Amino acid sequence: MLEWLQALTPEDIIVFSGILVLFVTSIITLVRLSRIANRVGEQEFYIQESLLEIDGEQYINLTIINKAFSTNHINVVGVELRNVSHPLEEKLVMIAPRSKYQVRFNLAEIKKFVFATRKKYRKFRIYVENEIGLRKSIKPKINNRFMKRQYLLLKRQERLEAKRIRFESGQYNFFERTGLIVGLIFRPFVKLRRHMVLSTNKTLRESEIRRQQKKEHDAIKYKLDQDEFELNEIRIREQSIKENRTRELELERLKKEKELEIERIKEATLKREFEENKAKIEAIIPEEVAQAELESERKNPKVDEKKRPRKLKQVEEKVESEVKAPVVEAVEPVVSEPVIETQVASELKETEMVEPKVKKPRTRKPKVETTESTIETKEASTEPLGTIPLQDEDK
């Protein structure tokens, strides 16, 4: 076998693999075609169930789905329990291709059939039959669970009702009689237990009431303490504000005191300076001052320097220095040279130009002084400027 496979050529392997692929695809195609044929040719449908509650009543909701590509007609919808069937709806309903049909039934109608003379709950089934007799059934799990709970509740109620009737008539069974005898024997203990339970519950209730009252009292006390704390805080804050204001006023008072002391020192200093100046002035003797001024005027008979402009004074001083200088030096022969203007002469000209612009003092002067000053200025201006004055012998 292996040798035969090894002897195969690549062309044979390709052929066999192609045949295998064709075989598998043909099988898949046949299966799909059979399913399509079943849906097209047969009337296939499915059933789904659910539980509904409307206005406090329970309903079972059935959905019949037609998956075929042909129309389906439903005749009967019912409940099936073992081999017994109970139809719920018998009418012809047409279901279009690829569509559904919904119907619901009250569970009270089904309970009559399921709970009838049964000691044990048995699950029921829902079946649907079409016009050609094709029947399909399902076991509704949701509704069976709900119906089982309802069945157990019903049986319990029936037992309780039967027990009540037996106790009213005195027809007890064995277990009930045994229970009553045991209850009579242990009745004192039951009463004691009940009394203990009641007293304990009463004590616990009273303690709970006291605890609740204490809790309310503590809450009110805590609220009062909180209010008192806030009040004290506000008072402390106000006191601190007042203290701060007091400190500010104290600082302002100290500042004013220092300013007042400074002003007093200034005033005292001014008074002392005034007294010193006053003493100096009072110490002056008018006769001596007048005598000294007269002597100085006799020695230097010049015009008062304070009454002339500063620039004019400087020019006159330069002119006087130039006039006095040749007298001290040796006499030299005079050479007739052209008159050369010096810097002093130019300054004299400028002073002559500037002199009328000088403002005179507002104080009135005696007419004699003004005339003397004008005569002296004229005499000074008559001399030639820039020339050296000659002595009497040279003239």
Sequence and secondary structure as in RCSB ss.txt:
>XXXX:A:sequence
MLEWLQALTPEDIIVFSGILVLFVTSIITLVRLSRIANRVGEQEFYIQESLLEIDGEQYINLTIINKAFSTNHIN
VVGVELRNVSHPLEEKLVMIAPRSKYQVRFNLAEIKKFVFATRKKYRKFRIYVENEIGLRKSIKPKINNRFMKRQ
YLLLKRQERLEAKRIRFESGQYNFFERTGLIVGLIFRPFVKLRRHMVLSTNKTLRESEIRRQQKKEHDAIKYKLD
QDEFELNEIRIREQSIKENRTRELELERLKKEKELEIERIKEATLKREFEENKAKIEAIIPEEVAQAELESERKN
PKVDEKKRPRKLKQVEEKVESEVKAPVVEAVEPVVSEPVIETQVASELKETEMVEPKVKKPRTRKPKVETTESTI
ETKEASTEPLGTIPLQDEDK
>XXXX:A:secstr
 HHHHHH  HHHHHHHHHHHHHHHHHHHHHHHHHHHHHHHHS  EEEEEEEEEETTEEEEEEEEEE SSS EEEE
EEEEEETTEEEEEEEEEEEE TTEEEEEEEEHHHHHHHHSTT SS    EEEEEETT  EEEE  HHHHHHHHHH
HHHHHHHHHHHHHHHHHHHT   HHHHHHHHHHHHTHHHHHHHHHHHHHHHHHHHHHHHHHHHHHHHHHHHHHHH
HHHHHHHHHHHHHHHHHHHHHHHHHHHHHHHHHHHHHHHHHHHHHHHHHHHHHHHHHH  HHHHHHHHHHHHHHS
    GGGS HHHHHHHHHHHHHHHHHHHS             HHHHHHHHHHHHGGGS   SS   HHHHHHHHH
HHHHHHHS TT     TTT 
